[in-house]
């Protein structure tokens, strides 16, 4: 099964907070592979990969149910929900992701223009 890590190491490796990782466990997105005798969550590399996948969904605005469905297609587990017409659903998710990326690029352009405006004012004052 590979090395098992406690939640603190997983948080460090993924950049997610302990609270977020626990929440993903509570809602069933990433269930730890095991528990220690003391009841501590233990994670493996596939668990970390799954958390990284979720982390990439977050800025694109995917909701929990969408994440659950997308994970069922991209990284199915025995308790994953059955997805009707996974290819069509994946195409929908792809379109959603592309639209979200375009929105983020537009917001970034606006932010960069604003930062340039501030820089120009700073440079003019020197």
NORFENMO-V488292 format. One record per residue. N is the residue number from 1. RES is the residue in one letter. PHI is phi in degrees with one decimal (none if undefined). Layout:
N,RES,PHI
N,RES,PHI
This chain:
1,X,none
2,X,95.4
3,X,-66.5
4,X,-106.4
5,X,-119.5
6,X,-81.4
7,X,-59.7
8,X,-62.1
9,X,-67.1
10,X,-63.4
11,X,-60.8
12,X,-62.8
13,X,-71.9
14,X,-96.0
15,X,78.9
16,X,-95.4
17,X,-77.1
18,X,-56.8
19,X,-60.6
20,X,-64.8
21,X,-63.1
22,X,-62.2
23,X,-62.1
24,X,-61.4
25,X,-68.0
26,X,-58.9
27,X,-90.4
28,X,83.5
29,X,-76.4
30,X,-137.1
31,X,-93.9
32,X,-56.0
33,X,-65.9
34,X,-158.8
35,X,-132.1
36,X,-74.6
37,X,-59.9
38,X,-83.3
39,X,91.2
40,X,-74.9
41,X,-66.1
42,X,-125.2
43,X,-116.9
44,X,-118.2
45,X,-55.5
46,X,-59.4
47,X,-65.1
48,X,-65.3
49,X,-58.9
50,X,-66.2
51,X,-62.2
52,X,-64.4
53,X,-62.7
54,X,-62.9
55,X,-59.2
56,X,-74.9
57,X,-75.3
58,X,-54.5
59,X,-67.1
60,X,-89.6
61,X,84.4
62,X,-66.8
63,X,-86.6
64,X,-54.1
65,X,-65.2
66,X,-65.1
67,X,-60.4
68,X,-60.8
69,X,-67.0
70,X,-64.7
71,X,-63.5
72,X,-62.9
73,X,-88.2
74,X,-82.8
75,X,-144.5
76,X,-65.9
77,X,-121.3
78,X,-56.5
79,X,-99.1
80,X,-65.9
81,X,-68.7
82,X,-75.0
83,X,-106.0
84,X,-74.4
85,X,51.0
86,X,-58.0
87,X,-65.8
88,X,-65.7
89,X,-64.6
90,X,-64.6
91,X,-63.5
92,X,-62.9
93,X,-62.4
94,X,-62.8
95,X,-62.7
96,X,-60.7
97,X,-63.9
98,X,-61.9
99,X,-63.0
100,X,-64.6
101,X,-62.4
102,X,-63.5
103,X,-61.7
104,X,-64.8
105,X,-62.6
106,X,-64.2
107,X,-63.9
108,X,-64.3
109,X,-59.4
110,X,-63.0
111,X,-63.6
112,X,-66.2
113,X,-62.8
114,X,-65.0
115,X,-61.0
116,X,-65.6
117,X,-62.2
118,X,-63.0
119,X,-59.0
120,X,-64.7
121,X,-67.9
122,X,-63.5
123,X,-64.9
124,X,-68.1
125,X,-83.0
126,X,-89.9
